[in-house]
């Protein structure tokens, strides 16, 4: 018996992720227009996200996310030269 997410759940999650990316890109553009350096914005965004994740899901969930993001970074997933959108 399959206990994984249904196709509709996968689509809903992806739609939410895309909406979050769009909101974040808008906030990033506003910060850059205000003269805030990328490293300052990235630090604030990551810290805020981790604080909220710890609050709602616990430290283990936040550590799991950090580990997954590290693996993706090491794999080159965030390299703009390698990105294909």
C-alpha positions in Angstrom: 0.0 0.0 0.0 1.4 3.4 -1.0 1.6 5.8 1.9 3.4 8.6 0.1 1.9 11.9 -0.9 -0.8 11.8 -3.6 -0.2 13.6 -6.9 -2.5 16.4 -5.8 -0.6 16.8 -2.6 2.7 17.0 -4.5 1.2 19.6 -6.9 -0.2 21.7 -4.0 3.2 21.6 -2.2 5.0 22.7 -5.4 2.5 25.5 -5.9 3.1 26.7 -2.4 6.9 26.5 -2.9 6.7 28.6 -6.0 4.5 31.1 -4.3 7.1 31.3 -1.5 9.9 31.8 -4.0 8.0 34.6 -5.7 7.4 36.3 -2.3 11.0 35.9 -1.4 12.3 37.2 -4.8 10.1 40.3 -4.3 11.5 40.9 -0.8 15.1 40.4 -2.1 14.5 42.9 -4.9 13.2 45.5 -2.3 16.2 44.9 -0.1 18.7 45.3 -3.0 16.8 48.5 -4.1 17.3 49.8 -0.5 21.0 49.2 -0.8 21.2 46.1 1.5 24.1 43.9 0.7 23.2 40.3 -0.4 25.2 38.7 2.5 23.2 40.7 5.1 19.9 39.8 3.4 20.9 36.1 3.1 21.9 36.0 6.8 18.7 37.6 7.9 16.5 35.4 5.7 18.2 32.1 6.8 18.2 33.1 10.5 14.5 34.1 10.3 13.5 30.9 8.5 15.4 28.7 11.0 14.0 30.5 14.0 10.4 30.0 12.6 11.1 26.4 11.7 12.5 25.7 15.2 9.4 27.3 16.7 6.8 25.3 14.7 8.6 22.0 14.0 11.5 21.8 16.5 15.3 21.8 16.4 15.6 18.4 14.7 13.5 19.7 11.7 15.7 22.8 11.4 18.9 20.7 11.6 17.5 18.3 8.9 16.8 21.3 6.6 20.3 22.7 7.2 21.8 19.3 6.3 19.7 19.0 3.1 20.6 22.5 2.1 24.3 21.9 2.7 24.1 18.7 0.5 22.5 20.7 -2.3 25.0 23.5 -2.0 28.0 21.1 -2.1 26.3 19.4 -5.2 26.4 22.8 -7.0 22.6 23.1 -7.1 22.8 26.8 -6.2 25.5 27.7 -8.7 24.0 30.3 -11.0 26.3 29.2 -13.8 24.9 25.7 -13.6 21.3 26.7 -13.1 18.8 25.9 -15.8 15.3 27.4 -15.2 
